[in-house]
Amino acid sequence: MKLLLSSLGLIGLLATVLPSILVFSGSIEPGTHKTVMAVGMVLWFVTAPFFMKRKDSP
């Protein structure tokens, strides 16, 4: 389960960085950029708390 959440979190993080580069290079339109970034942001914020929990020290 942790591997799945980590993978989804990484995909969400990439979906917030890559669209900016693609818009700058002219590969995608700004409207698509906004949509992909919004989906990536939601995906990151939903999955990140599950795999970034602090481990209790003994």
PDBQT receptor file of N, H, CA, C and O in Angstrom, charges set to zero:
ATOM      1  N   MET A   1       0.823  -1.192   0.000  1.00  0.00    +0.000 N 
ATOM      2  CA  MET A   1       0.000   0.000   0.000  1.00  0.00    +0.000 C 
ATOM      3  C   MET A   1       0.869   1.259   0.000  1.00  0.00    +0.000 C 
ATOM      4  O   MET A   1       0.578   2.237  -0.689  1.00  0.00    +0.000 OA
ATOM      5  N   LYS A   2       1.960   1.205   0.805  1.00  0.00    +0.000 N 
ATOM      6  H   LYS A   2       2.196   0.411   1.364  1.00  0.00    +0.000 HD
ATOM      7  CA  LYS A   2       2.834   2.360   0.873  1.00  0.00    +0.000 C 
ATOM      8  C   LYS A   2       3.509   2.621  -0.469  1.00  0.00    +0.000 C 
ATOM      9  O   LYS A   2       3.712   3.772  -0.856  1.00  0.00    +0.000 OA
ATOM     10  N   LEU A   3       3.855   1.549  -1.175  1.00  0.00    +0.000 N 
ATOM     11  H   LEU A   3       3.691   0.614  -0.861  1.00  0.00    +0.000 HD
ATOM     12  CA  LEU A   3       4.477   1.700  -2.495  1.00  0.00    +0.000 C 
ATOM     13  C   LEU A   3       3.507   2.345  -3.484  1.00  0.00    +0.000 C 
ATOM     14  O   LEU A   3       3.906   3.191  -4.283  1.00  0.00    +0.000 OA
ATOM     15  N   LEU A   4       2.251   1.952  -3.433  1.00  0.00    +0.000 N 
ATOM     16  H   LEU A   4       1.926   1.264  -2.784  1.00  0.00    +0.000 HD
ATOM     17  CA  LEU A   4       1.232   2.535  -4.309  1.00  0.00    +0.000 C 
ATOM     18  C   LEU A   4       1.053   4.025  -4.014  1.00  0.00    +0.000 C 
ATOM     19  O   LEU A   4       1.010   4.839  -4.936  1.00  0.00    +0.000 OA
ATOM     20  N   LEU A   5       0.950   4.380  -2.742  1.00  0.00    +0.000 N 
ATOM     21  H   LEU A   5       0.985   3.719  -1.993  1.00  0.00    +0.000 HD
ATOM     22  CA  LEU A   5       0.784   5.786  -2.381  1.00  0.00    +0.000 C 
ATOM     23  C   LEU A   5       2.011   6.605  -2.741  1.00  0.00    +0.000 C 
ATOM     24  O   LEU A   5       1.890   7.747  -3.186  1.00  0.00    +0.000 OA
ATOM     25  N   SER A   6       3.183   6.035  -2.554  1.00  0.00    +0.000 N 
ATOM     26  H   SER A   6       3.281   5.108  -2.193  1.00  0.00    +0.000 HD
ATOM     27  CA  SER A   6       4.416   6.736  -2.925  1.00  0.00    +0.000 C 
ATOM     28  C   SER A   6       4.469   6.968  -4.428  1.00  0.00    +0.000 C 
ATOM     29  O   SER A   6       4.863   8.044  -4.879  1.00  0.00    +0.000 OA
ATOM     30  N   SER A   7       4.077   5.976  -5.196  1.00  0.00    +0.000 N 
ATOM     31  H   SER A   7       3.757   5.102  -4.829  1.00  0.00    +0.000 HD
ATOM     32  CA  SER A   7       4.071   6.106  -6.654  1.00  0.00    +0.000 C 
ATOM     33  C   SER A   7       3.078   7.163  -7.113  1.00  0.00    +0.000 C 
ATOM     34  O   SER A   7       3.391   7.983  -7.975  1.00  0.00    +0.000 OA
ATOM     35  N   LEU A   8       1.888   7.143  -6.540  1.00  0.00    +0.000 N 
ATOM     36  H   LEU A   8       1.634   6.477  -5.839  1.00  0.00    +0.000 HD
ATOM     37  CA  LEU A   8       0.886   8.145  -6.903  1.00  0.00    +0.000 C 
ATOM     38  C   LEU A   8       1.331   9.547  -6.492  1.00  0.00    +0.000 C 
ATOM     39  O   LEU A   8       1.085  10.517  -7.209  1.00  0.00    +0.000 OA
ATOM     40  N   GLY A   9       1.982   9.649  -5.344  1.00  0.00    +0.000 N 
ATOM     41  H   GLY A   9       2.182   8.861  -4.761  1.00  0.00    +0.000 HD
ATOM     42  CA  GLY A   9       2.498  10.941  -4.901  1.00  0.00    +0.000 C 
ATOM     43  C   GLY A   9       3.565  11.468  -5.842  1.00  0.00    +0.000 C 
ATOM     44  O   GLY A   9       3.587  12.660  -6.150  1.00  0.00    +0.000 OA
ATOM     45  N   LEU A  10       4.444  10.601  -6.298  1.00  0.00    +0.000 N 
ATOM     46  H   LEU A  10       4.426   9.633  -6.048  1.00  0.00    +0.000 HD
ATOM     47  CA  LEU A  10       5.483  11.003  -7.239  1.00  0.00    +0.000 C 
ATOM     48  C   LEU A  10       4.872  11.426  -8.575  1.00  0.00    +0.000 C 
ATOM     49  O   LEU A  10       5.323  12.400  -9.180  1.00  0.00    +0.000 OA
ATOM     50  N   ILE A  11       3.868  10.715  -9.031  1.00  0.00    +0.000 N 
ATOM     51  H   ILE A  11       3.502   9.924  -8.540  1.00  0.00    +0.000 HD
ATOM     52  CA  ILE A  11       3.181  11.095 -10.271  1.00  0.00    +0.000 C 
ATOM     53  C   ILE A  11       2.531  12.471 -10.102  1.00  0.00    +0.000 C 
ATOM     54  O   ILE A  11       2.599  13.308 -11.002  1.00  0.00    +0.000 OA
ATOM     55  N   GLY A  12       1.904  12.699  -8.952  1.00  0.00    +0.000 N 
ATOM     56  H   GLY A  12       1.849  12.019  -8.221  1.00  0.00    +0.000 HD
ATOM     57  CA  GLY A  12       1.301  14.003  -8.683  1.00  0.00    +0.000 C 
ATOM     58  C   GLY A  12       2.330  15.114  -8.655  1.00  0.00    +0.000 C 
ATOM     59  O   GLY A  12       2.084  16.211  -9.157  1.00  0.00    +0.000 OA
ATOM     60  N   LEU A  13       3.480  14.833  -8.070  1.00  0.00    +0.000 N 
ATOM     61  H   LEU A  13       3.680  13.942  -7.663  1.00  0.00    +0.000 HD
ATOM     62  CA  LEU A  13       4.547  15.824  -8.015  1.00  0.00    +0.000 C 
ATOM     63  C   LEU A  13       5.083  16.133  -9.409  1.00  0.00    +0.000 C 
ATOM     64  O   LEU A  13       5.331  17.293  -9.740  1.00  0.00    +0.000 OA
ATOM     65  N   LEU A  14       5.258  15.104 -10.218  1.00  0.00    +0.000 N 
ATOM     66  H   LEU A  14       5.057  14.162  -9.950  1.00  0.00    +0.000 HD
ATOM     67  CA  LEU A  14       5.709  15.317 -11.601  1.00  0.00    +0.000 C 
ATOM     68  C   LEU A  14       4.665  16.082 -12.421  1.00  0.00    +0.000 C 
ATOM     69  O   LEU A  14       5.005  16.867 -13.306  1.00  0.00    +0.000 OA
ATOM     70  N   ALA A  15       3.389  15.837 -12.108  1.00  0.00    +0.000 N 
ATOM     71  H   ALA A  15       3.113  15.200 -11.389  1.00  0.00    +0.000 HD
ATOM     72  CA  ALA A  15       2.321  16.524 -12.836  1.00  0.00    +0.000 C 
ATOM     73  C   ALA A  15       2.229  17.994 -12.464  1.00  0.00    +0.000 C 
ATOM     74  O   ALA A  15       1.531  18.754 -13.135  1.00  0.00    +0.000 OA
ATOM     75  N   THR A  16       2.921  18.414 -11.404  1.00  0.00    +0.000 N 
ATOM     76  H   THR A  16       3.488  17.797 -10.858  1.00  0.00    +0.000 HD
ATOM     77  CA  THR A  16       2.951  19.837 -11.077  1.00  0.00    +0.000 C 
ATOM     78  C   THR A  16       4.186  20.522 -11.635  1.00  0.00    +0.000 C 
ATOM     79  O   THR A  16       4.205  21.749 -11.742  1.00  0.00    +0.000 OA
ATOM     80  N   VAL A  17       5.214  19.770 -11.994  1.00  0.00    +0.000 N 
ATOM     81  H   VAL A  17       5.198  18.774 -11.907  1.00  0.00    +0.000 HD
ATOM     82  CA  VAL A  17       6.453  20.364 -12.502  1.00  0.00    +0.000 C 
ATOM     83  C   VAL A  17       6.524  20.310 -14.027  1.00  0.00    +0.000 C 
ATOM     84  O   VAL A  17       6.837  21.311 -14.672  1.00  0.00    +0.000 OA
ATOM     85  N   LEU A  18       6.240  19.163 -14.592  1.00  0.00    +0.000 N 
ATOM     86  H   LEU A  18       5.986  18.349 -14.068  1.00  0.00    +0.000 HD
ATOM     87  CA  LEU A  18       6.400  18.973 -16.033  1.00  0.00    +0.000 C 
ATOM     88  C   LEU A  18       5.546  19.902 -16.903  1.00  0.00    +0.000 C 
ATOM     89  O   LEU A  18       6.052  20.392 -17.913  1.00  0.00    +0.000 OA
ATOM     90  N   PRO A  19       4.295  20.168 -16.570  1.00  0.00    +0.000 N 
ATOM     91  CA  PRO A  19       3.487  21.033 -17.441  1.00  0.00    +0.000 C 
ATOM     92  C   PRO A  19       4.085  22.426 -17.647  1.00  0.00    +0.000 C 
ATOM     93  O   PRO A  19       3.947  23.002 -18.726  1.00  0.00    +0.000 OA
ATOM     94  N   SER A  20       4.742  22.966 -16.631  1.00  0.00    +0.000 N 
ATOM     95  H   SER A  20       4.853  22.498 -15.755  1.00  0.00    +0.000 HD
ATOM     96  CA  SER A  20       5.355  24.289 -16.787  1.00  0.00    +0.000 C 
ATOM     97  C   SER A  20       6.451  24.258 -17.843  1.00  0.00    +0.000 C 
ATOM     98  O   SER A  20       6.572  25.173 -18.658  1.00  0.00    +0.000 OA
ATOM     99  N   ILE A  21       7.239  23.204 -17.817  1.00  0.00    +0.000 N 
ATOM    100  H   ILE A  21       7.141  22.461 -17.155  1.00  0.00    +0.000 HD
ATOM    101  CA  ILE A  21       8.303  23.055 -18.812  1.00  0.00    +0.000 C 
ATOM    102  C   ILE A  21       7.708  22.879 -20.204  1.00  0.00    +0.000 C 
ATOM    103  O   ILE A  21       8.209  23.438 -21.179  1.00  0.00    +0.000 OA
ATOM    104  N   LEU A  22       6.631  22.096 -20.285  1.00  0.00    +0.000 N 
ATOM    105  H   LEU A  22       6.224  21.642 -19.493  1.00  0.00    +0.000 HD
ATOM    106  CA  LEU A  22       6.004  21.848 -21.585  1.00  0.00    +0.000 C 
ATOM    107  C   LEU A  22       5.342  23.096 -22.165  1.00  0.00    +0.000 C 
ATOM    108  O   LEU A  22       5.354  23.292 -23.380  1.00  0.00    +0.000 OA
ATOM    109  N   VAL A  23       4.766  23.940 -21.309  1.00  0.00    +0.000 N 
ATOM    110  H   VAL A  23       4.757  23.781 -20.322  1.00  0.00    +0.000 HD
ATOM    111  CA  VAL A  23       4.183  25.196 -21.799  1.00  0.00    +0.000 C 
ATOM    112  C   VAL A  23       5.293  26.120 -22.290  1.00  0.00    +0.000 C 
ATOM    113  O   VAL A  23       5.163  26.764 -23.331  1.00  0.00    +0.000 OA
ATOM    114  N   PHE A  24       6.383  26.178 -21.532  1.00  0.00    +0.000 N 
ATOM    115  H   PHE A  24       6.489  25.655 -20.687  1.00  0.00    +0.000 HD
ATOM    116  CA  PHE A  24       7.500  27.025 -21.923  1.00  0.00    +0.000 C 
ATOM    117  C   PHE A  24       8.077  26.611 -23.276  1.00  0.00    +0.000 C 
ATOM    118  O   PHE A  24       8.469  27.458 -24.078  1.00  0.00    +0.000 OA
ATOM    119  N   SER A  25       8.125  25.313 -23.519  1.00  0.00    +0.000 N 
ATOM    120  H   SER A  25       7.807  24.624 -22.868  1.00  0.00    +0.000 HD
ATOM    121  CA  SER A  25       8.662  24.833 -24.801  1.00  0.00    +0.000 C 
ATOM    122  C   SER A  25       7.625  24.881 -25.922  1.00  0.00    +0.000 C 
ATOM    123  O   SER A  25       7.968  24.654 -27.083  1.00  0.00    +0.000 OA
ATOM    124  N   GLY A  26       6.363  25.172 -25.597  1.00  0.00    +0.000 N 
ATOM    125  H   GLY A  26       6.084  25.356 -24.654  1.00  0.00    +0.000 HD
ATOM    126  CA  GLY A  26       5.319  25.281 -26.606  1.00  0.00    +0.000 C 
ATOM    127  C   GLY A  26       4.650  23.965 -26.951  1.00  0.00    +0.000 C 
ATOM    128  O   GLY A  26       3.952  23.872 -27.961  1.00  0.00    +0.000 OA
ATOM    129  N   SER A  27       4.853  22.937 -26.122  1.00  0.00    +0.000 N 
ATOM    130  H   SER A  27       5.420  23.012 -25.302  1.00  0.00    +0.000 HD
ATOM    131  CA  SER A  27       4.281  21.621 -26.414  1.00  0.00    +0.000 C 
ATOM    132  C   SER A  27       2.809  21.507 -26.041  1.00  0.00    +0.000 C 
ATOM    133  O   SER A  27       2.059  20.783 -26.697  1.00  0.00    +0.000 OA
ATOM    134  N   ILE A  28       2.386  22.215 -24.992  1.00  0.00    +0.000 N 
ATOM    135  H   ILE A  28       2.995  22.803 -24.459  1.00  0.00    +0.000 HD
ATOM    136  CA  ILE A  28       0.979  22.168 -24.579  1.00  0.00    +0.000 C 
ATOM    137  C   ILE A  28       0.452  23.586 -24.405  1.00  0.00    +0.000 C 
ATOM    138  O   ILE A  28       1.221  24.537 -24.261  1.00  0.00    +0.000 OA
ATOM    139  N   GLU A  29      -0.860  23.710 -24.421  1.00  0.00    +0.000 N 
ATOM    140  H   GLU A  29      -1.485  22.938 -24.538  1.00  0.00    +0.000 HD
ATOM    141  CA  GLU A  29      -1.529  24.998 -24.263  1.00  0.00    +0.000 C 
ATOM    142  C   GLU A  29      -1.647  25.356 -22.780  1.00  0.00    +0.000 C 
ATOM    143  O   GLU A  29      -1.632  24.466 -21.930  1.00  0.00    +0.000 OA
ATOM    144  N   PRO A  30      -1.762  26.640 -22.463  1.00  0.00    +0.000 N 
ATOM    145  CA  PRO A  30      -1.898  27.052 -21.062  1.00  0.00    +0.000 C 
ATOM    146  C   PRO A  30      -3.133  26.467 -20.359  1.00  0.00    +0.000 C 
ATOM    147  O   PRO A  30      -3.088  26.220 -19.154  1.00  0.00    +0.000 OA
ATOM    148  N   GLY A  31      -4.211  26.246 -21.078  1.00  0.00    +0.000 N 
ATOM    149  H   GLY A  31      -4.247  26.447 -22.057  1.00  0.00    +0.000 HD
ATOM    150  CA  GLY A  31      -5.401  25.642 -20.473  1.00  0.00    +0.000 C 
ATOM    151  C   GLY A  31      -5.150  24.215 -20.015  1.00  0.00    +0.000 C 
ATOM    152  O   GLY A  31      -5.579  23.811 -18.935  1.00  0.00    +0.000 OA
ATOM    153  N   THR A  32      -4.452  23.462 -20.847  1.00  0.00    +0.000 N 
ATOM    154  H   THR A  32      -4.103  23.790 -21.725  1.00  0.00    +0.000 HD
ATOM    155  CA  THR A  32      -4.082  22.095 -20.488  1.00  0.00    +0.000 C 
ATOM    156  C   THR A  32      -3.128  22.108 -19.304  1.00  0.00    +0.000 C 
ATOM    157  O   THR A  32      -3.205  21.259 -18.416  1.00  0.00    +0.000 OA
ATOM    158  N   HIS A  33      -2.238  23.074 -19.306  1.00  0.00    +0.000 N 
ATOM    159  H   HIS A  33      -2.176  23.763 -20.028  1.00  0.00    +0.000 HD
ATOM    160  CA  HIS A  33      -1.280  23.241 -18.205  1.00  0.00    +0.000 C 
ATOM    161  C   HIS A  33      -2.007  23.393 -16.876  1.00  0.00    +0.000 C 
ATOM    162  O   HIS A  33      -1.658  22.741 -15.893  1.00  0.00    +0.000 OA
ATOM    163  N   LYS A  34      -3.007  24.245 -16.849  1.00  0.00    +0.000 N 
ATOM    164  H   LYS A  34      -3.291  24.775 -17.648  1.00  0.00    +0.000 HD
ATOM    165  CA  LYS A  34      -3.751  24.491 -15.611  1.00  0.00    +0.000 C 
ATOM    166  C   LYS A  34      -4.473  23.228 -15.140  1.00  0.00    +0.000 C 
ATOM    167  O   LYS A  34      -4.495  22.931 -13.945  1.00  0.00    +0.000 OA
ATOM    168  N   THR A  35      -5.054  22.498 -16.067  1.00  0.00    +0.000 N 
ATOM    169  H   THR A  35      -5.036  22.740 -17.038  1.00  0.00    +0.000 HD
ATOM    170  CA  THR A  35      -5.785  21.288 -15.710  1.00  0.00    +0.000 C 
ATOM    171  C   THR A  35      -4.855  20.214 -15.159  1.00  0.00    +0.000 C 
ATOM    172  O   THR A  35      -5.144  19.610 -14.126  1.00  0.00    +0.000 OA
ATOM    173  N   VAL A  36      -3.743  19.977 -15.842  1.00  0.00    +0.000 N 
ATOM    174  H   VAL A  36      -3.508  20.468 -16.681  1.00  0.00    +0.000 HD
ATOM    175  CA  VAL A  36      -2.804  18.948 -15.397  1.00  0.00    +0.000 C 
ATOM    176  C   VAL A  36      -2.197  19.317 -14.049  1.00  0.00    +0.000 C 
ATOM    177  O   VAL A  36      -2.019  18.455 -13.189  1.00  0.00    +0.000 OA
ATOM    178  N   MET A  37      -1.879  20.598 -13.863  1.00  0.00    +0.000 N 
ATOM    179  H   MET A  37      -2.024  21.298 -14.562  1.00  0.00    +0.000 HD
ATOM    180  CA  MET A  37      -1.307  21.025 -12.586  1.00  0.00    +0.000 C 
ATOM    181  C   MET A  37      -2.325  20.902 -11.451  1.00  0.00    +0.000 C 
ATOM    182  O   MET A  37      -1.957  20.534 -10.335  1.00  0.00    +0.000 OA
ATOM    183  N   ALA A  38      -3.579  21.200 -11.715  1.00  0.00    +0.000 N 
ATOM    184  H   ALA A  38      -3.877  21.499 -12.621  1.00  0.00    +0.000 HD
ATOM    185  CA  ALA A  38      -4.599  21.074 -10.677  1.00  0.00    +0.000 C 
ATOM    186  C   ALA A  38      -4.784  19.613 -10.275  1.00  0.00    +0.000 C 
ATOM    187  O   ALA A  38      -4.898  19.308  -9.088  1.00  0.00    +0.000 OA
ATOM    188  N   VAL A  39      -4.815  18.717 -11.246  1.00  0.00    +0.000 N 
ATOM    189  H   VAL A  39      -4.722  18.965 -12.210  1.00  0.00    +0.000 HD
ATOM    190  CA  VAL A  39      -4.942  17.290 -10.945  1.00  0.00    +0.000 C 
ATOM    191  C   VAL A  39      -3.717  16.798 -10.174  1.00  0.00    +0.000 C 
ATOM    192  O   VAL A  39      -3.850  16.043  -9.210  1.00  0.00    +0.000 OA
ATOM    193  N   GLY A  40      -2.534  17.221 -10.594  1.00  0.00    +0.000 N 
ATOM    194  H   GLY A  40      -2.426  17.834 -11.377  1.00  0.00    +0.000 HD
ATOM    195  CA  GLY A  40      -1.313  16.830  -9.900  1.00  0.00    +0.000 C 
ATOM    196  C   GLY A  40      -1.276  17.340  -8.478  1.00  0.00    +0.000 C 
ATOM    197  O   GLY A  40      -0.838  16.629  -7.573  1.00  0.00    +0.000 OA
ATOM    198  N   MET A  41      -1.734  18.574  -8.267  1.00  0.00    +0.000 N 
ATOM    199  H   MET A  41      -2.090  19.152  -9.001  1.00  0.00    +0.000 HD
ATOM    200  CA  MET A  41      -1.758  19.151  -6.924  1.00  0.00    +0.000 C 
ATOM    201  C   MET A  41      -2.681  18.361  -6.007  1.00  0.00    +0.000 C 
ATOM    202  O   MET A  41      -2.317  18.041  -4.876  1.00  0.00    +0.000 OA
ATOM    203  N   VAL A  42      -3.868  18.052  -6.494  1.00  0.00    +0.000 N 
ATOM    204  H   VAL A  42      -4.163  18.313  -7.413  1.00  0.00    +0.000 HD
ATOM    205  CA  VAL A  42      -4.814  17.285  -5.684  1.00  0.00    +0.000 C 
ATOM    206  C   VAL A  42      -4.252  15.898  -5.378  1.00  0.00    +0.000 C 
ATOM    207  O   VAL A  42      -4.335  15.428  -4.243  1.00  0.00    +0.000 OA
ATOM    208  N   LEU A  43      -3.686  15.254  -6.378  1.00  0.00    +0.000 N 
ATOM    209  H   LEU A  43      -3.618  15.637  -7.299  1.00  0.00    +0.000 HD
ATOM    210  CA  LEU A  43      -3.104  13.925  -6.187  1.00  0.00    +0.000 C 
ATOM    211  C   LEU A  43      -1.982  13.960  -5.154  1.00  0.00    +0.000 C 
ATOM    212  O   LEU A  43      -1.907  13.080  -4.297  1.00  0.00    +0.000 OA
ATOM    213  N   TRP A  44      -1.120  14.954  -5.224  1.00  0.00    +0.000 N 
ATOM    214  H   TRP A  44      -1.181  15.669  -5.921  1.00  0.00    +0.000 HD
ATOM    215  CA  TRP A  44      -0.024  15.072  -4.266  1.00  0.00    +0.000 C 
ATOM    216  C   TRP A  44      -0.546  15.313  -2.850  1.00  0.00    +0.000 C 
ATOM    217  O   TRP A  44      -0.114  14.645  -1.911  1.00  0.00    +0.000 OA
ATOM    218  N   PHE A  45      -1.470  16.261  -2.688  1.00  0.00    +0.000 N 
ATOM    219  H   PHE A  45      -1.821  16.804  -3.451  1.00  0.00    +0.000 HD
ATOM    220  CA  PHE A  45      -1.955  16.580  -1.354  1.00  0.00    +0.000 C 
ATOM    221  C   PHE A  45      -2.811  15.478  -0.748  1.00  0.00    +0.000 C 
ATOM    222  O   PHE A  45      -2.928  15.397   0.475  1.00  0.00    +0.000 OA
ATOM    223  N   VAL A  46      -3.408  14.634  -1.570  1.00  0.00    +0.000 N 
ATOM    224  H   VAL A  46      -3.313  14.700  -2.563  1.00  0.00    +0.000 HD
ATOM    225  CA  VAL A  46      -4.191  13.518  -1.040  1.00  0.00    +0.000 C 
ATOM    226  C   VAL A  46      -3.278  12.368  -0.618  1.00  0.00    +0.000 C 
ATOM    227  O   VAL A  46      -3.543  11.722   0.396  1.00  0.00    +0.000 OA
ATOM    228  N   THR A  47      -2.226  12.100  -1.362  1.00  0.00    +0.000 N 
ATOM    229  H   THR A  47      -2.011  12.625  -2.186  1.00  0.00    +0.000 HD
ATOM    230  CA  THR A  47      -1.386  10.941  -1.071  1.00  0.00    +0.000 C 
ATOM    231  C   THR A  47      -0.217  11.236  -0.143  1.00  0.00    +0.000 C 
ATOM    232  O   THR A  47       0.214  10.341   0.585  1.00  0.00    +0.000 OA
ATOM    233  N   ALA A  48       0.308  12.442  -0.140  1.00  0.00    +0.000 N 
ATOM    234  H   ALA A  48      -0.041  13.168  -0.732  1.00  0.00    +0.000 HD
ATOM    235  CA  ALA A  48       1.519  12.755   0.622  1.00  0.00    +0.000 C 
ATOM    236  C   ALA A  48       1.395  12.487   2.129  1.00  0.00    +0.000 C 
ATOM    237  O   ALA A  48       2.341  11.950   2.705  1.00  0.00    +0.000 OA
ATOM    238  N   PRO A  49       0.316  12.821   2.782  1.00  0.00    +0.000 N 
ATOM    239  CA  PRO A  49       0.264  12.588   4.235  1.00  0.00    +0.000 C 
ATOM    240  C   PRO A  49       0.388  11.117   4.627  1.00  0.00    +0.000 C 
ATOM    241  O   PRO A  49       0.836  10.813   5.732  1.00  0.00    +0.000 OA
ATOM    242  N   PHE A  50       0.004  10.213   3.752  1.00  0.00    +0.000 N 
ATOM    243  H   PHE A  50      -0.360  10.460   2.854  1.00  0.00    +0.000 HD
ATOM    244  CA  PHE A  50       0.049   8.796   4.097  1.00  0.00    +0.000 C 
ATOM    245  C   PHE A  50       1.452   8.219   4.108  1.00  0.00    +0.000 C 
ATOM    246  O   PHE A  50       1.746   7.333   4.910  1.00  0.00    +0.000 OA
ATOM    247  N   PHE A  51       2.324   8.705   3.231  1.00  0.00    +0.000 N 
ATOM    248  H   PHE A  51       2.084   9.425   2.579  1.00  0.00    +0.000 HD
ATOM    249  CA  PHE A  51       3.655   8.136   3.213  1.00  0.00    +0.000 C 
ATOM    250  C   PHE A  51       4.710   9.065   3.811  1.00  0.00    +0.000 C 
ATOM    251  O   PHE A  51       5.887   8.706   3.854  1.00  0.00    +0.000 OA
ATOM    252  N   MET A  52       4.313  10.240   4.270  1.00  0.00    +0.000 N 
ATOM    253  H   MET A  52       3.357  10.532   4.236  1.00  0.00    +0.000 HD
ATOM    254  CA  MET A  52       5.260  11.147   4.901  1.00  0.00    +0.000 C 
ATOM    255  C   MET A  52       5.052  11.229   6.418  1.00  0.00    +0.000 C 
ATOM    256  O   MET A  52       5.523  12.162   7.067  1.00  0.00    +0.000 OA
ATOM    257  N   LYS A  53       4.355  10.261   6.963  1.00  0.00    +0.000 N 
ATOM    258  H   LYS A  53       3.972   9.502   6.436  1.00  0.00    +0.000 HD
ATOM    259  CA  LYS A  53       4.125  10.263   8.411  1.00  0.00    +0.000 C 
ATOM    260  C   LYS A  53       5.454  10.130   9.141  1.00  0.00    +0.000 C 
ATOM    261  O   LYS A  53       6.368   9.436   8.696  1.00  0.00    +0.000 OA
ATOM    262  N   ARG A  54       5.530  10.810  10.263  1.00  0.00    +0.000 N 
ATOM    263  H   ARG A  54       4.788  11.374  10.624  1.00  0.00    +0.000 HD
ATOM    264  CA  ARG A  54       6.728  10.763  11.080  1.00  0.00    +0.000 C 
ATOM    265  C   ARG A  54       6.746   9.452  11.863  1.00  0.00    +0.000 C 
ATOM    266  O   ARG A  54       5.740   9.050  12.448  1.00  0.00    +0.000 OA
ATOM    267  N   LYS A  55       7.887   8.805  11.863  1.00  0.00    +0.000 N 
ATOM    268  H   LYS A  55       8.703   9.132  11.388  1.00  0.00    +0.000 HD
ATOM    269  CA  LYS A  55       8.025   7.574  12.632  1.00  0.00    +0.000 C 
ATOM    270  C   LYS A  55       8.381   7.936  14.071  1.00  0.00    +0.000 C 
ATOM    271  O   LYS A  55       9.216   8.808  14.315  1.00  0.00    +0.000 OA
ATOM    272  N   ASP A  56       7.749   7.268  15.005  1.00  0.00    +0.000 N 
ATOM    273  H   ASP A  56       7.071   6.560  14.807  1.00  0.00    +0.000 HD
ATOM    274  CA  ASP A  56       8.038   7.527  16.414  1.00  0.00    +0.000 C 
ATOM    275  C   ASP A  56       9.403   6.970  16.767  1.00  0.00    +0.000 C 
ATOM    276  O   ASP A  56       9.738   5.844  16.400  1.00  0.00    +0.000 OA
ATOM    277  N   SER A  57      10.180   7.753  17.475  1.00  0.00    +0.000 N 
ATOM    278  H   SER A  57       9.908   8.668  17.774  1.00  0.00    +0.000 HD
ATOM    279  CA  SER A  57      11.492   7.271  17.892  1.00  0.00    +0.000 C 
ATOM    280  C   SER A  57      11.352   6.462  19.174  1.00  0.00    +0.000 C 
ATOM    281  O   SER A  57      10.554   6.823  20.039  1.00  0.00    +0.000 OA
ATOM    282  N   PRO A  58      12.117   5.366  19.320  1.00  0.00    +0.000 N 
ATOM    283  CA  PRO A  58      11.984   4.512  20.509  1.00  0.00    +0.000 C 
ATOM    284  C   PRO A  58      12.545   5.137  21.757  1.00  0.00    +0.000 C 
ATOM    285  O   PRO A  58      12.499   4.530  22.826  1.00  0.00    +0.000 OA
TER     286      PRO A  58
